[in-house]
Amino acid sequence: MNEPLIVQSDMTILVEAANPSYEKARDLLLRFADLEKSPEHVHTYRITPVSLWNAAASGLSSNEIVETLQSLSKYPLPQNVEHEIREHTSRYGRLRMYSTDDGLCLVSDDEAAILHAFNHPSVNPYIAGRLDARRLLVRPDCRGRVKQALAKTGYPVEDLAGYTAGEPLDISLREVTASGHPFRLRNYQRAAVARFHAGGSHSGGSGVIVLPCGAGKTIVAMGVMAEVKEQTLILSANVVALRQWIDELLDKSNLTCDDIGEYSGEKKEIKPVTVSTYQTLTYAGPGGGHYPHLSLFSERNWGLIIYDEVHLLPAPVFRITAELQARRRLGLTATLVREDGREDEVFSLIGPKRFDIPWKDLESEGWIASASCYEIRVEMDPDRRLQYAVADEKNKYRIASENPRKLDIVLALLRRHRDDRVLVIGQYLDQLHQIAEITGAPLITGQVPNTQRRRLYEEFRNGDLSLLVVSKVANFAIDLPDANVAIQVSGTFGSRQEEAQRLGRILRPKKDGGRARLYSLVTRDTKDQEFGANRQLFLTEQGYAYTIMSADELLAELKGERPS
């Protein structure tokens, strides 16, 4: 009875964190279940339809899932759990979509699944007719809509209808970069490219690659571009990320400035490879409700659309993507978690998860830095605790997040890490301005012009700066390979993907092989601590443990350290 799991009838799984088999169980569960909460002793996972569809799309069978649970569970599986696993897993591929002489068809060997699709009120508007007991004709402009609707009814479609050829693009990757360094894809990057491309067959060409920050998602995307060899639209998180894409393409491929266009608030270039931002595309124009820049999707005959940070995909881009199902679609992310719960729409409109690898595997191979995570619990002054007690729920979080006592901890940690490259990251601008003023460090927020941001990032990279204070604009796609310490003073409520992104800022391998350190400062016994626990879930799933310390314990430890 020393197995680590208890599988419950509501599809949750309790895992003993202290069990000797915990790490093995965690890595196996990661393939088909999502971590929900991770208190100190017992972690809770949940099996969901989307987690099972992604498992099935990756080739994992229901037998393998059931046998994994049986081998690790203290008690027999509840009968309904085994039934639900087999039912949901079998639904992926039960409905398939093909392009035939009759048109776009939904096909199934299961006549009941066809009847379900034909008669369901949310699906039927997209159906042009019933060809026979096992085939439905889909309206040609509704390929995405019907997949979206069917996923919400619990019937994900395996899309094998193929892709429209885009305009050819002569792209290849260099063996020596333009900056003079040897270059080739790592083994796992080549595996990710191959899994997505699938030899050019209809079984590939759409889906999501999940890799940690610093593991080279951009490189994987360029590998896909070199396989597809068609004109490409790249959507990125912000202008800094956009220009990093352009720099990487110029450095590591045969493309030139004539081949690559920037489509942003500052420039409107459309070229064989065009890089834009979600913010530009979702600019609503005067009066709102109209998105003039969404026309970029139809400006050229794109053969590939790349969605960087796909977990950020905004609603207007979801809508236009539903109409672009004949284009190859590649999503890139460090975590498929969406705080709005729209994972099923990423699955149906971008495609299933095609490749994933545990962060700790990459760490053990030296592709990302080893990291230590700390949660520092800070007390609140009595007057502020009274203010917290009478505040509404939203203001409770802000009052706790901006706890002035956090500043003492920031300063103490900066003294400890005086010889390191440090990012202080937060959500609230007043708090960040105060830290920047006291430390004398530059502050980067959304109001700082892109040219100034790039200059400050460059000064940090070349060693002229060793400390930056940054808002959430630094969550995504900033390339600061020597950053090795992050101090998080506040965050976006309980955002799991934000925590992953912030650790990702310091995960690039260090020249000296040193460890990265993430300190998360939370106010004890408040919403700040509660949301902090939720933020940690994804990283806990990836094998990172948080060392929890009180502020007094940390200060005593720092006081005992010898000056460097």
C-alpha positions in Angstrom: 0.0 0.0 0.0 3.0 2.3 -0.5 1.7 3.6 -3.9 1.5 7.4 -4.0 -2.0 7.9 -5.6 -5.6 7.9 -4.5 -7.9 8.2 -7.6 -11.3 9.7 -6.7 -14.6 9.3 -8.5 -14.8 13.0 -9.4 -11.7 12.5 -11.7 -9.3 14.1 -9.2 -6.1 12.3 -8.1 -4.5 12.8 -4.7 -0.7 12.4 -4.7 1.4 12.1 -1.6 4.3 14.5 -2.1 6.6 12.7 0.4 6.1 9.3 -1.2 9.4 7.8 -2.7 7.5 7.3 -6.0 6.2 10.9 -6.2 8.5 12.1 -8.9 7.8 9.1 -11.1 4.1 9.6 -10.5 4.2 13.3 -11.3 6.0 12.8 -14.6 3.5 10.1 -15.7 0.5 12.1 -14.6 1.8 15.1 -16.5 0.9 13.3 -19.8 -2.8 13.2 -19.2 -3.8 15.2 -16.1 -3.6 18.8 -14.8 -2.3 19.9 -11.4 -5.0 21.8 -9.5 -3.4 22.5 -6.1 -0.2 21.7 -4.4 -0.2 22.1 -0.6 2.8 20.8 1.2 1.9 17.1 1.7 -0.8 16.1 -0.8 -1.1 17.4 -4.4 -4.3 17.3 -6.4 -4.5 16.6 -10.1 -7.6 16.5 -12.3 -8.3 14.5 -15.5 -10.2 16.6 -18.0 -11.6 16.0 -21.4 -9.0 18.3 -23.0 -6.1 16.7 -21.1 -7.3 13.3 -22.4 -7.7 14.6 -26.0 -4.2 15.9 -25.9 -3.0 12.6 -24.6 -4.8 10.7 -27.3 -3.5 13.1 -30.0 0.1 12.5 -28.7 -0.4 8.7 -29.2 -1.2 7.7 -25.6 -3.9 5.1 -25.4 -6.6 4.7 -22.8 -5.1 1.3 -21.8 -1.8 3.0 -21.0 -3.6 5.7 -18.9 -5.6 3.2 -17.0 -2.7 0.9 -16.4 -0.6 3.9 -15.2 -3.3 4.8 -12.6 -3.8 1.2 -11.5 -0.1 0.6 -11.0 0.3 3.8 -8.9 -3.0 3.8 -6.9 -3.4 2.6 -3.3 -6.9 1.4 -4.1 -8.8 0.0 -7.1 -9.9 2.7 -9.6 -13.5 3.8 -9.2 -15.5 2.2 -12.0 -16.7 5.5 -13.5 -13.1 6.9 -13.8 -12.0 4.0 -16.0 -15.2 4.5 -18.1 -14.7 8.2 -18.4 -11.0 7.8 -19.4 -11.9 5.3 -22.1 -14.9 7.3 -23.4 -13.1 10.7 -23.6 -9.9 9.3 -25.1 -11.8 7.3 -27.7 -13.7 10.4 -28.8 -10.5 12.0 -30.3 -10.5 10.7 -33.8 -14.1 9.3 -33.7 -15.1 12.3 -35.9 -12.6 13.0 -38.7 -12.6 15.7 -41.2 -11.5 15.2 -44.8 -11.5 17.1 -48.1 -13.3 14.9 -50.6 -14.8 15.2 -54.1 -18.1 15.9 -52.4 -16.5 18.8 -50.4 -15.5 19.2 -46.8 -16.8 16.1 -44.9 -17.2 15.0 -41.3 -16.8 11.2 -41.3 -17.2 8.6 -38.6 -17.5 4.8 -38.3 -19.8 5.6 -35.4 -23.3 6.5 -36.7 -24.3 7.8 -33.3 -21.5 10.4 -33.4 -22.7 11.5 -36.8 -26.3 11.8 -35.5 -25.0 13.8 -32.5 -23.2 16.3 -34.8 -26.1 16.6 -37.2 -28.8 17.1 -34.6 -26.9 19.3 -32.0 -28.2 22.8 -32.2 -24.8 24.4 -31.8 -23.3 22.3 -34.6 -26.1 22.0 -37.1 -25.8 25.6 -38.5 -22.4 24.6 -39.9 -23.6 21.5 -41.6 -24.6 21.7 -45.3 -26.2 18.3 -45.5 -26.1 14.6 -44.6 -24.5 12.5 -47.4 -25.2 9.1 -45.7 -25.2 7.5 -42.3 -21.5 8.1 -41.7 -20.8 11.3 -43.6 -21.9 14.9 -43.1 -21.1 17.7 -45.6 -19.7 20.8 -43.8 -20.1 24.3 -45.1 -16.8 25.1 -46.7 -16.3 28.4 -44.7 -17.1 26.7 -41.4 -14.2 24.3 -40.9 -13.1 26.0 -37.7 -16.6 26.8 -36.4 -17.7 23.2 -36.6 -14.6 22.0 -34.8 -15.0 24.6 -32.2 -18.7 23.7 -31.6 -18.1 20.0 -31.5 -15.2 20.3 -29.0 -17.6 22.1 -26.7 -20.1 19.2 -27.0 -17.3 16.8 -26.0 -16.5 15.5 -29.5 -13.1 16.8 -30.7 -12.5 16.5 -34.5 -9.3 15.0 -35.9 -8.8 17.4 -38.8 -7.2 15.5 -41.8 -8.6 17.9 -44.5 -5.2 19.2 -45.4 -3.9 22.6 -46.2 -3.9 25.1 -49.0 -0.4 25.7 -50.4 1.0 29.1 -49.6 3.3 31.2 -51.7 6.7 29.5 -51.9 9.5 30.9 -49.7 13.2 30.0 -50.1 14.2 29.6 -46.5 16.9 27.5 -45.0 18.8 27.6 -41.7 22.4 28.5 -41.5 25.2 26.2 -40.2 27.1 29.2 -39.0 25.1 32.2 -37.8 25.5 35.7 -39.2 27.1 36.6 -35.9 29.7 33.8 -36.5 28.6 31.0 -34.2 28.1 27.3 -35.1 24.4 26.6 -35.3 22.2 23.5 -35.5 19.0 22.3 -33.9 19.2 20.4 -30.7 17.8 16.8 -30.6 14.6 17.8 -28.9 14.1 20.8 -31.2 14.5 18.5 -34.3 12.0 16.1 -32.6 9.5 18.9 -32.1 9.8 20.0 -35.7 9.3 16.5 -37.0 6.3 15.9 -34.7 4.6 19.0 -36.0 5.5 18.7 -39.7 4.7 15.0 -39.9 6.5 14.7 -43.2 4.2 17.3 -44.7 1.2 14.9 -44.3 -2.3 16.0 -43.3 -1.8 14.4 -39.9 0.6 17.2 -39.0 0.7 20.9 -39.8 -1.4 22.2 -36.9 -0.9 22.2 -33.2 1.1 23.5 -30.3 4.7 23.0 -29.2 5.2 23.4 -25.5 8.8 24.2 -24.3 10.1 26.2 -21.4 11.4 29.7 -21.8 15.0 29.6 -22.9 14.7 26.2 -24.6 14.4 27.7 -28.1 10.8 27.8 -29.2 11.8 30.4 -31.8 14.4 28.0 -33.1 11.8 25.3 -33.4 9.5 27.6 -35.3 12.3 28.5 -37.7 12.9 24.8 -38.2 9.2 24.4 -39.1 9.5 27.3 -41.6 12.5 25.6 -43.2 10.4 22.5 -43.7 7.2 24.2 -44.9 9.1 26.7 -47.2 6.1 28.9 -47.6 5.4 32.5 -46.8 4.8 33.0 -43.1 2.9 35.3 -40.7 4.3 35.4 -37.2 2.2 36.9 -34.3 4.1 37.9 -31.2 3.4 39.2 -27.7 4.8 42.7 -28.1 7.1 44.9 -30.2 10.3 43.9 -28.3 9.4 40.2 -29.1 8.6 41.1 -32.7 12.1 42.6 -33.2 13.8 39.7 -31.5 12.0 37.4 -34.0 13.4 39.6 -36.8 16.9 39.5 -35.3 16.8 35.7 -34.9 15.6 35.2 -38.5 18.4 37.4 -39.9 21.0 35.7 -37.7 20.1 32.1 -38.2 18.4 31.8 -41.7 19.2 32.8 -45.2 16.4 35.5 -45.1 17.4 39.1 -45.7 15.8 42.4 -44.6 14.0 42.4 -48.0 12.2 39.2 -47.0 11.1 40.2 -43.5 8.5 42.9 -42.7 7.5 44.5 -39.4 3.7 45.2 -39.0 3.4 47.2 -35.9 2.2 50.6 -34.6 5.3 52.1 -36.0 5.6 50.3 -39.4 3.2 48.6 -41.7 5.4 46.4 -43.9 4.0 43.2 -45.5 6.7 40.9 -46.9 7.1 37.1 -47.4 7.7 36.8 -43.7 5.7 39.3 -41.7 5.9 39.7 -37.9 3.1 41.5 -36.1 1.8 41.7 -32.5 -1.5 40.7 -30.9 -2.0 44.3 -29.8 -1.7 45.7 -33.3 -4.1 43.1 -34.7 -6.7 43.8 -32.1 -6.6 47.6 -32.3 -10.3 48.3 -32.5 -10.1 51.6 -34.4 -12.3 54.7 -33.6 -15.4 53.8 -31.8 -14.3 50.2 -31.2 -15.8 47.0 -32.6 -13.9 47.2 -35.9 -10.4 45.6 -36.3 -8.9 47.1 -39.4 -5.6 45.2 -39.1 -7.1 41.7 -39.0 -7.0 42.1 -42.8 -3.3 41.2 -42.5 -4.4 37.6 -42.4 -5.6 37.8 -46.0 -3.0 40.2 -47.4 -0.9 37.4 -48.7 -1.2 33.7 -49.4 0.3 32.6 -46.1 1.4 29.0 -45.9 2.1 29.0 -42.2 0.8 31.2 -39.3 2.9 31.1 -36.1 1.2 32.1 -32.8 3.9 32.9 -30.3 2.8 32.8 -26.7 -0.4 31.0 -27.9 -1.8 31.0 -24.3 -2.3 34.8 -24.8 -4.4 34.5 -27.9 -7.1 37.3 -27.7 -10.7 36.7 -28.7 -10.6 38.5 -32.1 -7.6 36.4 -33.2 -9.5 33.3 -32.1 -12.4 34.4 -34.4 -10.2 35.1 -37.4 -8.3 31.8 -36.8 -11.6 29.9 -37.0 -11.7 31.0 -40.7 -8.1 30.1 -41.4 -8.2 26.3 -41.0 -6.7 25.7 -44.4 -3.5 27.3 -43.3 -0.8 25.5 -41.3 -0.9 26.8 -37.7 1.8 26.5 -35.1 1.3 27.6 -31.5 4.3 28.2 -29.2 4.1 28.4 -25.4 5.8 27.4 -22.2 2.4 26.3 -20.7 -1.0 25.5 -22.3 -2.7 26.9 -19.2 -5.1 29.7 -19.9 -6.6 31.5 -17.0 -9.8 32.1 -19.0 -10.4 28.3 -19.4 -10.3 28.4 -23.3 -7.9 25.5 -23.7 -10.5 23.7 -25.7 -10.5 26.5 -28.3 -6.7 26.4 -28.6 -7.1 22.6 -29.1 -9.9 23.0 -31.8 -8.6 26.1 -33.7 -4.8 25.9 -33.4 -4.6 22.1 -32.9 -3.6 19.5 -30.3 -0.4 19.5 -28.3 2.2 18.1 -30.6 5.3 18.1 -28.5 6.0 18.6 -24.8 9.1 17.8 -22.6 9.5 18.1 -18.9 11.4 21.1 -17.8 13.6 19.0 -15.4 14.7 16.8 -18.4 16.1 19.9 -20.1 17.6 21.1 -16.9 19.4 17.7 -16.4 20.8 17.9 -19.9 22.0 21.5 -19.4 19.7 23.1 -21.9 18.2 25.3 -19.3 19.7 26.5 -16.0 19.1 24.7 -12.7 16.7 26.8 -10.6 15.8 27.3 -6.9 12.4 28.8 -6.0 11.6 30.6 -2.7 8.4 31.9 -1.3 9.2 34.6 1.3 6.2 35.3 3.6 6.2 38.9 4.9 4.2 40.3 7.8 2.0 43.3 7.5 1.9 46.3 9.9 -1.2 46.4 12.2 -2.6 49.5 10.6 -2.3 48.1 7.2 -3.9 44.8 8.3 -6.9 46.8 9.6 -7.1 48.5 6.2 -6.9 45.0 4.5 -9.7 43.6 6.8 -12.3 46.2 5.7 -11.4 46.3 2.0 -13.3 44.6 -0.8 -11.9 41.5 -2.4 -10.1 43.2 -5.3 -8.5 45.8 -3.1 -7.5 43.2 -0.5 -5.1 41.7 -3.0 -3.6 45.1 -4.0 -3.2 46.2 -0.3 -1.4 42.9 0.5 0.7 42.9 -2.7 2.0 46.4 -2.1 2.9 45.7 1.5 5.7 48.2 2.3 7.6 45.6 4.3 8.4 43.9 1.1 10.9 46.7 0.3 13.1 45.7 3.2 13.3 42.2 1.8 14.1 43.4 -1.7 17.0 45.5 -0.4 18.3 42.6 1.7 18.2 40.2 -1.3 19.9 42.8 -3.5 22.7 43.0 -1.0 23.0 39.2 -1.1 23.0 39.2 -4.9 25.1 42.3 -5.4 27.4 40.4 -7.8 24.5 38.8 -9.8 22.2 40.0 -12.6 18.9 40.7 -11.0 15.4 41.5 -12.3 12.8 42.9 -9.8 9.4 42.1 -11.3 6.0 43.4 -10.3 2.4 44.2 -11.2 1.8 47.6 -9.5 3.5 50.7 -10.9 3.5 52.7 -7.7 5.4 49.9 -6.0 7.8 49.5 -8.9 8.5 53.3 -9.0 9.3 53.3 -5.3 11.8 50.4 -5.7 13.4 52.0 -8.7 13.8 55.3 -6.9 15.4 53.7 -3.8 17.7 51.4 -5.7 18.6 53.8 -8.5 17.8 51.1 -11.1 16.0 51.8 -14.4 12.3 51.0 -14.5 10.8 49.4 -17.6 7.0 49.7 -18.0 4.5 49.8 -20.9 5.0 53.6 -21.0 8.7 53.3 -21.8 9.3 53.7 -25.6 10.5 50.5 -27.3 13.8 52.1 -28.4 14.6 52.9 -24.8 13.5 49.4 -23.7 15.8 47.8 -26.2 18.7 50.1 -25.1 18.2 49.1 -21.5 18.0 45.4 -22.3 21.2 45.7 -24.3 23.0 47.5 -21.4 21.9 44.6 -19.1 23.1 42.0 -21.6 26.5 43.6 -22.0 27.0 44.1 -18.3 26.6 47.9 -18.0 23.5 47.3 -15.9 23.2 44.5 -13.3 19.7 45.4 -12.0 16.4 46.2 -13.8 13.0 46.9 -12.3 10.4 45.6 -14.7 6.6 45.5 -14.9 4.6 42.7 -16.6 5.8 43.9 -20.0 8.9 41.8 -19.3 6.8 38.6 -18.8 7.3 37.7 -22.4 10.1 37.2 -24.9 12.9 39.3 -23.5 16.2 37.8 -24.2 18.5 38.4 -21.1 20.6 35.3 -21.0 22.8 36.4 -18.1 19.9 37.2 -15.7 20.1 34.7 -12.9 18.0 36.2 -10.1 14.3 37.3 -10.2 12.6 38.9 -7.2 8.8 38.9 -7.7 7.1 41.6 -5.5 3.6 41.2 -7.0 1.8 39.4 -9.8 -1.4 39.1 -11.8 -3.7 37.5 -9.2 -3.2 33.7 -9.4 -1.7 33.5 -12.9 0.1 30.1 -13.4 1.4 31.0 -16.8 2.8 34.3 -15.5 4.8 32.5 -12.9 6.2 30.2 -15.5 7.1 33.1 -17.7 8.9 34.9 -14.9 11.0 31.9 -14.0 11.7 31.6 -17.7 13.3 35.0 -17.7 16.3 33.5 -15.7 16.4 30.0 -17.2 18.9 30.4 -20.0 22.0 28.4 -19.2 24.7 30.4 -17.4 28.2 30.6 -18.7 29.5 29.6 -15.3 27.0 26.8 -14.9 25.4 28.6 -11.9 21.9 28.3 -10.6 19.0 30.6 -11.2 17.0 31.9 -8.2 13.3 33.0 -8.1 12.1 34.8 -5.0 8.4 35.4 -4.7 7.5 37.8 -1.9 3.9 37.3 -0.5 2.1 38.9 2.5 1.4 36.2 5.1 -2.2 35.0 5.6 -3.7 37.2 2.8 -5.0 37.0 -0.7 -1.4 37.6 -1.8 -0.3 34.3 -0.2 -3.5 32.5 -1.5 -2.9 33.6 -5.1 0.8 32.8 -4.7 0.0 29.2 -4.1 -2.1 29.0 -7.2 0.6 30.8 -9.3 3.1 28.0 -8.3 1.0 25.2 -9.6 2.5 24.9 -13.1 6.0 25.0 -11.9 5.3 22.4 -9.2 4.0 20.2 -11.9 7.3 20.6 -13.7 9.2 19.5 -10.6 10.1 22.8 -9.0 9.8 22.9 -5.2 9.4 26.2 -3.4 11.4 26.7 -0.2 9.0 28.6 2.1 10.6 31.0 4.6 9.3 33.8 6.8 10.9 37.2 6.2 12.5 37.0 9.7 14.1 33.7 8.9 15.5 35.1 5.6 16.8 38.2 7.3 18.5 36.2 10.0 20.0 33.9 7.4 21.3 36.9 5.4 22.7 38.6 8.6 24.7 35.4 9.2 26.3 35.4 5.7 29.8 36.7 5.3 30.3 39.8 3.2 31.5 38.9 -0.2 
